[in-house]
Amino acid sequence: MWLKARTLAVLQGRLPDAYTAEVAFKLPVLLPANIAIVAAREPDGWALDVRSVKSGKPHLSGSVRDAVR
């Protein structure tokens, strides 16, 4: 859950007042670790991707969509 919250924090100030966030957890993040959080703008929201900087293995993928559509 921390990884989801940290990923959404990257979008602070750019999210609407109401939104839905759906994520899929892929692999656990073993601490200490360096991760890359990527949030790519899409027409109807954001695509999320979290990967290991060292190996490129995925840790989380998901999306954020405006709840009022």
C-alpha positions as CSV (number, residue, x, y, z in Angstrom):
1,M,0.0,0.0,0.0
2,W,2.9,2.4,0.7
3,L,4.1,1.9,-2.9
4,K,0.6,2.9,-4.2
5,A,0.5,6.0,-2.0
6,R,4.1,7.0,-2.9
7,T,3.3,6.6,-6.6
8,L,0.2,8.8,-6.4
9,A,2.2,11.4,-4.4
10,V,4.2,12.0,-7.6
11,L,1.0,13.4,-9.2
12,Q,0.3,15.8,-6.3
13,G,-1.3,18.9,-7.6
14,R,-2.2,17.4,-11.0
15,L,-5.0,15.1,-9.9
16,P,-8.7,16.2,-10.0
17,D,-10.7,16.5,-6.7
18,A,-12.2,13.0,-7.3
19,Y,-10.5,10.2,-9.1
20,T,-10.1,6.4,-9.1
21,A,-6.7,4.7,-8.9
22,E,-6.3,1.1,-9.9
23,V,-3.0,-0.7,-9.5
24,A,-1.6,-4.2,-9.9
25,F,1.3,-5.1,-7.6
26,K,3.9,-7.1,-9.6
27,L,6.9,-7.8,-7.4
28,P,7.7,-6.7,-3.9
29,V,10.2,-3.9,-3.4
30,L,13.0,-5.2,-1.2
31,L,14.5,-2.3,0.8
32,P,16.9,-0.6,0.4
33,A,16.0,-0.2,-3.3
34,N,16.1,2.4,-6.1
35,I,12.9,2.6,-8.0
36,A,11.7,4.6,-11.0
37,I,8.2,5.9,-10.9
38,V,6.8,7.0,-14.2
39,A,3.4,8.7,-14.6
40,A,2.5,9.2,-18.3
41,R,-0.4,11.5,-19.2
42,E,-3.2,9.9,-21.2
43,P,-6.3,11.5,-22.7
44,D,-8.5,10.2,-19.8
45,G,-6.0,10.2,-17.0
46,W,-2.6,8.8,-16.1
47,A,-0.7,5.5,-16.7
48,L,1.5,4.4,-13.8
49,D,4.6,2.3,-13.9
50,V,7.1,1.5,-11.2
51,R,10.2,-0.5,-11.9
52,S,13.6,-1.3,-10.4
53,V,16.3,1.1,-11.6
54,K,18.9,-1.7,-11.5
55,S,17.0,-4.6,-13.1
56,G,14.0,-2.9,-14.8
57,K,11.7,-5.5,-13.2
58,P,8.2,-4.2,-12.6
59,H,6.9,-3.5,-9.2
60,L,3.5,-1.8,-9.9
61,S,1.4,-0.8,-12.9
62,G,-1.8,1.0,-12.9
63,S,-3.9,4.0,-13.9
64,V,-5.6,7.0,-12.5
65,R,-8.9,8.2,-14.0
66,D,-11.2,11.2,-13.3
67,A,-14.1,9.9,-11.2
68,V,-16.5,12.4,-12.9
69,R,-16.7,11.3,-16.5
